[in-house]
Amino acid sequence: MSSLMRREPFEGAVSLQKAMDRLFGESLVRPSLAQDMNLALDMYETDENIVVKLAVSGVKPEDIEVTVVGDTLTIKGEIKAEGEVQERSYHLRERRYGKFTRSVTLPTPVQVDKTTAEFENGILTLTAPKREEAKPRTVEIKAR
């Protein structure tokens, strides 16, 4: 008696994204520190606003640039190294220094000219009001 086995035609296929990750991960070319520095970011929305919070400890507010082009929010900056240690005998060095760039796609259109930015305790908070057409609306239902 023979048995049939179900075969998935795309079971062994690798997604293009995974293939590209593997290609660049195994290459000799190392991405720049700006791309390697993955800063923690939270983004959420309320009825009125899109709020983005980015952890950028050790950065001065004047060293950060925020731009919105279309639906893409980009935050650029630089974490500057403190004075160099003359006698280097580090036991552990995990903090990173250098330029960083973080871009995210905003879920709805925002009013860029009314966006505010606050910096407190190493957290950059951007509050971008939604455009009127992006705000939720309630539709009244009339009974007949």
N, C-alpha and C positions, 0 to 999 in steps of 0.2 A: 504494500500500500504506500502510495506517495503522499507527501504532505506539502501543502502550499505555504509559502512564507510571504507575508506582505512586505513589499519593498517600497521605501520612500525615495523617490527619484532625486531629491535635493538634500538628502541626509548628509552627504559628505561635502556639500558646497560650502565654501567660506564666503562670508559677506565681504563686499569690497572694502568696507571700513576696517574689518579685522585684517584683511590682507595688507592694506596700507599701513596700519599700525605695526604689523609684523615687519614690513619692509623697512620702515624708518627706525623701528626699535633695534633691528639687527644691523643697520648700516653703520658705517664708520663716522658719518656726519652726525654730530650731537646737536640737538636743537639749542638755540640760544637760551640764556638764562631767562630772558623776558618771557619765553614760552614755557619754560620749565617751572617757573614759579607759579604754582596754582593756588592763588589766594582764595580763602573761603568766602563764599558769597551766598546770601539768602535773598530771594525775591518773592514777594507776595502781593496780592491785590486786595483792596477793599472796594466798596461800591464807588468811591470817589477817586482813589489814587492807586498807582503802582509804587511800591516801596522796595528799594534795593539797599541791602546792607552788606558792606564789604569790610573784612578785617584787614587793616593796613597798619599794624602797630609799627612804630619806629619811623613813620613817614610824617613829614610836616604837610599841613594842608596846602601850602603854596607849591609843593612838589607833586601835586595831583592834578590831572587834567581830565575833565568829563565832557564827552561829546555824545550827541544823539544825531544819527543820520538815518532817516527813514525810520525803520523799526529796530535799529541796532544801537544799543547803548555801549559805549566804549569808555573804559577807565584806564588811564595810563599814569604811570608815576615812576618814582625811583626811590628805593630804600638805600640810603647812603650809609656806608660803613663808618663806624666811629673811628677815632684815631687809631692808627696802626700800632700794634703791640711790637715793641722793639725786640724783645726776646720771645720768640714764638715757641712755646711749648704747650700747645693746646692739647687737652685731653679729650675734648669733645667740641665740635663746631658744627652746629645744626642751623643756625640762623643764616638766612640768605641775604645777599646784597645785590643791588643792580636794578636795572629797569624791569618793569612789569607792564603787561597789557592784559586786560580782561574784557572780553566782549560777550554780550548776551543779547538775544532777540527778545524784545518787549512783546508781551502777549496782546496788547491793545495799543492803539495810537494815543500819544500823550501830548500835553501842552508843554513844549520845551521851554518856552519863555516864562512859564510859571513854576518850573521845577526848582525845588530848593535842595540845598546840600548842607548837611551839618556834620561836624567832626568832633567826636567825643570819645575819650578813652581808647583810641586806636580803631574806632569803628566809624566808617564813613556811611552816612545814611542819606540816600537820595529819595525824595518824595516828589513824584511826578503826577500831577492831576491828569485824569483821563480826559480825552476830548469828549465833548457832549454826545457825539454819535456813538461813542464806545460805552457810555454809562448805561446800566440796566434800566429798562423802562417797564412800567406796569401797564398792561392793556386792560381796559375796563370791558367787561363782558355784559352786554345788554340782553336781557331776556325778552322774548316776544310773547 
